[in-house]
Amino acid sequence: MTAQYQTRNDNCVQACVASILDMPLHKVPHLLDMDHDGHGWDRLFKWVRRHRYQAVWIDGSNRVSERKLEKSGTYYMGIWPVRSGGTHAVVMRRGRLVFDPAGSTEIVGPLVGYVAFQKKGNGCLVFFLLLALLLAVHWIVNIH
């Protein structure tokens, strides 16, 4: 993980992705900036796949997947509500905030969710199949 600070008020996700994937900030597009149609996350996940990574969204209320992610020891993105009223992305590892691309943000309230990244070919399929299974079980349990 190579820390990349955000350069604008709204590019914390871009900075977190660059940090986690060890890329310079200018190499990662600010895809959420183009989220006028609600598909910014989809575009980001497709971009990540083109760079030989997989990304998965984990809801902040999914404690089973959260514990598994924390035990993995990998870096991941946490999305938190902030005092200004929006959300903010930070880099996390083992359940702890390890890097805030804004330098310091007033995080309030419970975590919204996580985005986990895994390099393709490094046990990626097994990791994401297990996460998908846990997400499906969580969804079924909460529906019924």
C-alpha positions as CSV (number, residue, x, y, z in Angstrom):
1,M,0.0,0.0,0.0
2,T,1.4,3.3,-1.1
3,A,-0.4,6.3,0.3
4,Q,-1.8,8.7,-2.3
5,Y,-3.6,11.8,-1.0
6,Q,-6.7,13.1,-2.6
7,T,-6.1,16.3,-4.7
8,R,-9.8,17.4,-4.7
9,N,-12.5,17.5,-2.2
10,D,-14.3,14.6,-3.9
11,N,-11.7,12.1,-5.0
12,C,-11.2,10.1,-1.9
13,V,-12.2,6.8,-3.6
14,Q,-9.8,7.5,-6.4
15,A,-7.0,8.1,-3.8
16,C,-7.9,4.9,-1.9
17,V,-7.9,2.7,-5.0
18,A,-4.6,4.2,-6.1
19,S,-3.1,3.6,-2.6
20,I,-4.4,0.0,-2.3
21,L,-3.3,-1.0,-5.8
22,D,0.1,0.8,-5.4
23,M,-0.5,3.1,-8.4
24,P,0.1,6.8,-8.9
25,L,-3.1,8.8,-8.4
26,H,-3.1,10.0,-12.0
27,K,-3.3,6.4,-13.3
28,V,-6.6,5.8,-11.6
29,P,-9.6,7.5,-13.1
30,H,-12.0,9.5,-11.0
31,L,-14.9,7.3,-12.1
32,L,-17.2,8.3,-9.3
33,D,-17.0,11.9,-10.4
34,M,-19.0,10.7,-13.5
35,D,-21.7,9.1,-11.3
36,H,-24.5,11.2,-12.9
37,D,-26.3,8.0,-13.8
38,G,-25.7,6.0,-10.6
39,H,-23.2,3.6,-12.3
40,G,-20.0,5.0,-11.0
41,W,-19.2,2.0,-8.8
42,D,-19.9,-0.3,-11.7
43,R,-17.5,1.6,-13.9
44,L,-14.9,1.5,-11.1
45,F,-15.2,-2.2,-10.6
46,K,-14.9,-2.8,-14.4
47,W,-11.8,-0.6,-14.5
48,V,-10.3,-2.6,-11.6
49,R,-11.0,-5.9,-13.5
50,R,-9.2,-4.5,-16.5
51,H,-6.1,-4.1,-14.3
52,R,-6.2,-7.7,-13.2
53,Y,-7.9,-7.2,-9.8
54,Q,-11.3,-8.1,-8.5
55,A,-13.3,-5.9,-6.3
56,V,-16.4,-6.7,-4.2
57,W,-18.7,-4.5,-2.1
58,I,-19.5,-5.7,1.4
59,D,-22.3,-4.1,3.3
60,G,-21.3,-2.6,6.6
61,S,-23.9,-4.6,8.4
62,N,-22.5,-8.0,7.2
63,R,-20.5,-8.9,10.3
64,V,-19.5,-12.4,9.1
65,S,-17.8,-11.0,5.9
66,E,-16.4,-8.1,7.9
67,R,-14.6,-10.5,10.3
68,K,-13.3,-12.6,7.4
69,L,-12.0,-9.5,5.7
70,E,-10.3,-8.3,8.9
71,K,-8.6,-11.7,9.4
72,S,-7.3,-11.7,5.7
73,G,-4.7,-9.0,6.5
74,T,-5.3,-7.3,3.2
75,Y,-5.9,-3.6,2.7
76,Y,-9.4,-2.6,1.8
77,M,-11.5,0.5,1.5
78,G,-14.0,1.6,4.2
79,I,-16.8,3.9,3.3
80,W,-18.0,6.0,6.3
81,P,-20.5,8.8,6.9
82,V,-18.9,12.1,7.7
83,R,-20.0,15.2,9.6
84,S,-20.4,17.2,6.4
85,G,-23.3,15.0,5.4
86,G,-21.7,12.8,2.7
87,T,-19.5,9.7,2.8
88,H,-15.7,9.4,2.8
89,A,-13.4,6.5,1.7
90,V,-10.4,5.5,3.8
91,V,-7.9,2.7,3.6
92,M,-8.4,0.0,6.3
93,R,-6.6,-3.1,7.4
94,R,-7.6,-5.6,10.1
95,G,-10.6,-3.5,11.1
96,R,-8.5,-0.3,11.6
97,L,-8.2,2.9,9.6
98,V,-4.6,3.0,8.4
99,F,-4.8,5.9,5.9
100,D,-7.1,8.8,5.3
101,P,-6.5,10.3,1.9
102,A,-7.9,13.7,3.1
103,G,-5.4,13.7,6.0
104,S,-8.1,13.9,8.7
105,T,-11.8,13.6,8.4
106,E,-14.5,13.7,11.1
107,I,-16.1,10.3,10.7
108,V,-19.5,9.9,12.3
109,G,-21.9,7.0,12.6
110,P,-21.6,3.3,11.6
111,L,-19.6,2.1,8.6
112,V,-21.6,2.1,5.3
113,G,-19.6,-0.7,3.6
114,Y,-16.3,-2.0,2.4
115,V,-14.7,-2.5,-0.9
116,A,-12.2,-5.4,-1.0
117,F,-9.6,-5.8,-3.7
118,Q,-7.8,-9.0,-4.7
119,K,-5.2,-9.5,-7.4
120,K,-6.4,-12.1,-10.0
121,G,-4.6,-15.4,-9.7
122,N,-3.7,-15.2,-6.0
123,G,-6.5,-17.3,-4.6
124,C,-8.9,-14.6,-5.9
125,L,-11.6,-17.0,-7.1
126,V,-11.8,-18.8,-3.7
127,F,-11.7,-15.5,-1.7
128,F,-14.5,-14.0,-3.7
129,L,-16.6,-17.1,-3.9
130,L,-16.5,-17.3,-0.1
131,L,-17.4,-13.7,0.2
132,A,-20.2,-14.1,-2.3
133,L,-21.5,-17.1,-0.4
134,L,-21.4,-15.2,2.9
135,L,-23.2,-12.2,1.2
136,A,-25.9,-14.6,-0.1
137,V,-26.4,-16.2,3.3
138,H,-26.6,-12.8,4.9
139,W,-29.2,-11.6,2.4
140,I,-31.3,-14.8,2.8
141,V,-31.2,-14.5,6.6
142,N,-32.2,-10.9,6.6
143,I,-35.0,-11.4,4.1
144,H,-36.6,-14.2,6.1
